[in-house]
């Protein structure tokens, strides 16, 4: 299907791929014209994947130790996060979800600051403007209209800025998702909607979320191209997002990318994934591991030897150790902060509620 201007909207029948699950170059027909990233970029992706996975494992352990309130692991889908971030320019903006902590670390944000929100602190933890990264969003898809509004405003001001909105497959069932796509397409906002399809919205499989051939097909109804990519192939993700960002930057309008990947761990530490998926299914996806794939490719190409691999592994351990050391112990929250930033001038009702809370706390003392 094409638009009147001749733009092909339909995604390919199979997700685009540059490297197969063994790290070998995929047939050119699988790449859909995507250009293989250069060696330096692939080595940077390898480093980010190794560091990101170690960070992810450390964050999971911090939850078990009671030092972190919750952590949604991205183990297994790191290539989607790392690849998308590496494809952006430093001046572009990122609008992440709660599961995109590895993307934030790849963006250069202090890992301690990344985890601030997930410790139960109402503060973002990092400066969004300094890092051109919006606060992590817990409600599904509400960051999508934010990304569109930001990108539309940047275009009106003549700024060379692309906004990338991370979304999960469950977010595509939300009204905010559809409103964002419609506005972006109508006004040709420079936005890349990047959907990490990890096969489950908590415990709900994709087949119970949509009857569409793929999530990428949802773009067609809004008049924008849809692209499916192997989300465990970091090379393909980098190439697809870079191509989409270039198109958006040049006035071509928004695009929807569906990255086919898998969440290896439970939804969060409060979830029991064994209740809704089988060990065989998990094992099949483990065989497509994104870190193993890029490692095999780089070793086969002579770009990665033991010395460099050991150096990257040592760096990842330093990141984990630094996180353990610097992540502060949880401090008791101040209940008065509940009322501090609701209105610039507290309303009578707000003052009354604050007085009631203070009275209750005083009685407990």
Residue pairs with C-beta under 8 A, 6 or more apart in sequence:
1 8
1 9
1 10
1 220
2 8
2 9
3 9
3 223
7 225
8 225
9 219
9 220
9 223
9 224
9 225
9 226
10 217
10 220
10 226
11 214
11 216
11 217
11 219
11 225
11 226
11 227
11 228
11 258
12 32
12 227
12 228
14 30
14 228
15 228
15 229
15 230
15 231
15 236
15 258
15 260
16 30
16 31
16 32
16 34
16 227
16 228
16 229
16 230
16 236
16 240
17 26
17 30
17 31
17 229
17 230
17 233
17 236
18 25
18 26
18 30
18 31
18 34
18 36
18 233
18 235
18 236
18 239
19 25
19 26
19 233
19 235
19 236
19 293
19 294
19 297
20 26
20 293
21 232
21 287
21 288
21 293
22 293
22 296
23 292
23 293
23 294
23 295
23 296
23 297
23 298
23 299
23 300
24 296
24 297
24 300
25 36
26 233
31 236
31 239
34 236
34 239
34 240
34 243
35 239
35 243
36 235
36 239
37 45
37 235
37 238
37 239
37 242
39 301
39 303
41 86
41 238
42 234
42 235
42 294
42 297
42 298
42 303
43 298
43 303
43 304
44 86
45 79
45 82
45 83
45 86
45 234
45 235
45 238
45 294
46 294
46 295
46 298
46 304
46 312
47 312
47 315
48 82
48 85
48 86
48 105
48 106
49 78
49 79
49 82
49 234
49 290
49 291
49 294
50 291
50 312
50 313
50 315
50 316
51 105
51 312
51 315
51 316
51 319
52 74
52 78
52 81
52 82
52 102
52 105
52 106
53 75
53 78
53 102
53 291
53 316
54 316
54 317
54 319
54 320
55 101
55 102
55 105
55 111
55 316
55 319
55 320
55 323
56 73
56 74
56 75
56 78
56 101
56 102
57 75
57 320
58 319
58 320
58 323
58 324
59 68
59 71
59 73
59 101
59 115
59 118
59 323
60 71
60 73
60 75
60 265
60 269
62 68
62 71
62 115
62 323
62 324
62 327
63 69
63 70
63 71
63 269
64 269
67 119
67 327
67 329
67 330
68 115
68 118
68 119
68 327
69 118
69 119
69 120
70 118
70 120
70 268
70 269
70 270
71 101
71 115
71 118
71 268
71 269
72 98
72 99
72 101
72 118
72 267
72 268
73 99
73 263
73 264
73 265
73 266
73 268
74 81
74 99
74 100
74 101
74 102
74 263
75 263
75 264
75 265
76 198
76 232
76 261
76 262
76 263
76 264
76 265
76 285
76 286
76 289
76 290
77 196
77 198
77 231
77 232
77 259
77 261
77 262
77 263
77 290
78 102
78 290
78 291
79 231
79 232
79 233
79 234
79 237
79 261
79 290
79 291
79 293
79 294
80 194
80 196
80 231
80 232
80 237
80 259
80 261
81 100
81 102
81 103
81 106
81 166
81 196
82 102
82 103
82 106
82 234
82 237
83 234
83 235
83 236
83 237
83 238
83 241
84 103
84 164
84 166
84 194
84 237
84 241
84 259
85 94
85 103
85 106
85 107
86 106
86 238
87 237
87 238
87 239
87 240
87 241
87 242
87 245
88 94
88 162
88 164
88 241
88 245
89 162
89 245
90 132
91 132
91 160
91 161
92 132
92 161
92 162
92 163
92 164
92 245
93 132
93 133
93 134
93 147
93 150
93 151
93 161
93 162
93 163
93 164
94 103
94 104
94 107
94 132
94 133
94 134
94 163
94 164
94 166
95 133
95 134
95 137
95 143
95 144
95 146
95 147
95 150
95 163
95 164
95 165
95 166
96 103
96 104
96 133
96 134
96 136
96 137
96 143
96 166
97 136
97 137
97 138
97 140
97 143
97 166
97 167
97 168
97 171
98 117
98 118
98 136
98 137
98 138
99 168
99 196
99 263
100 136
100 166
101 114
101 115
101 118
101 136
103 166
104 114
104 126
104 131
104 133
104 136
105 111
105 114
105 319
107 131
107 133
108 131
109 126
109 131
109 133
110 126
111 319
111 322
111 323
112 125
112 323
112 326
112 327
113 125
113 126
114 125
114 126
115 125
115 323
115 327
116 123
116 124
116 125
116 126
117 123
117 124
117 125
117 135
117 136
118 136
119 327
119 330
120 330
120 333
122 337
124 135
124 136
126 133
128 134
128 135
134 143
134 146
134 147
134 150
137 143
137 146
140 168
140 170
140 171
140 173
140 174
140 176
141 167
141 171
141 172
141 174
141 175
141 176
141 177
141 180
142 176
143 165
143 166
144 165
144 167
144 171
144 176
144 177
144 179
144 180
144 181
144 193
145 176
145 179
145 180
145 183
146 165
147 163
147 164
147 165
147 180
147 191
147 193
148 163
148 165
148 180
148 183
148 184
148 189
148 191
148 254
150 161
150 163
151 161
151 162
151 163
151 184
151 189
151 190
151 191
151 248
152 183
152 184
152 187
152 189
154 161
154 163
154 190
155 161
155 188
155 189
155 190
160 249
161 190
162 190
162 191
162 192
162 245
162 248
162 249
163 189
163 190
163 191
163 192
164 191
164 192
164 194
164 241
164 245
165 180
165 191
165 192
165 193
165 194
166 194
166 196
167 177
167 193
167 194
167 195
167 196
168 195
168 196
168 197
168 198
168 201
169 195
169 196
169 197
169 198
169 199
169 200
169 201
169 206
169 209
169 215
170 200
170 201
170 202
170 204
170 209
171 177
171 195
172 195
172 209
172 210
172 215
172 218
173 201
173 209
173 210
180 191
180 193
181 193
181 218
181 219
181 222
181 224
181 254
181 256
182 222
183 189
184 191
184 193
184 222
184 224
184 253
184 254
185 222
185 223
185 224
185 253
185 254
188 251
188 252
188 253
188 254
189 253
189 254
190 248
190 249
190 251
190 253
190 254
191 248
191 254
192 241
192 244
192 245
192 248
192 254
192 255
192 257
193 219
193 254
193 255
193 256
193 257
194 241
194 257
194 259
195 215
195 216
195 256
195 257
195 258
195 259
196 231
196 259
196 261
197 206
197 215
197 231
197 258
197 259
197 260
197 261
198 261
198 262
198 263
199 205
199 206
199 262
199 263
200 206
200 263
200 267
200 276
200 277
201 209
202 267
202 271
203 267
203 271
203 273
203 275
203 276
205 276
206 215
210 218
212 218
214 226
214 228
214 258
215 226
215 256
215 258
216 226
216 227
216 228
216 256
216 257
216 258
217 226
218 226
218 256
219 225
219 226
219 255
219 256
220 226
224 253
224 254
224 255
224 256
225 255
225 256
226 255
226 256
226 257
226 258
227 240
227 244
227 255
227 256
227 257
227 258
228 257
228 258
228 260
229 236
229 237
229 240
229 257
229 258
229 259
229 260
230 236
230 237
230 259
230 260
231 237
231 259
231 260
231 261
231 290
232 260
232 261
232 262
232 288
232 289
232 290
232 293
233 290
233 293
234 290
234 293
234 294
235 294
235 297
237 259
240 257
241 257
244 255
244 257
247 253
247 255
248 254
248 255
261 290
262 282
262 285
262 288
264 282
264 285
264 286
265 273
266 272
266 273
267 273
295 304
295 309
298 304
299 305
335 357
335 361
336 354
336 357
336 358
338 354
338 357
339 346
339 350
339 353
339 354
339 357
342 350
343 350
346 354
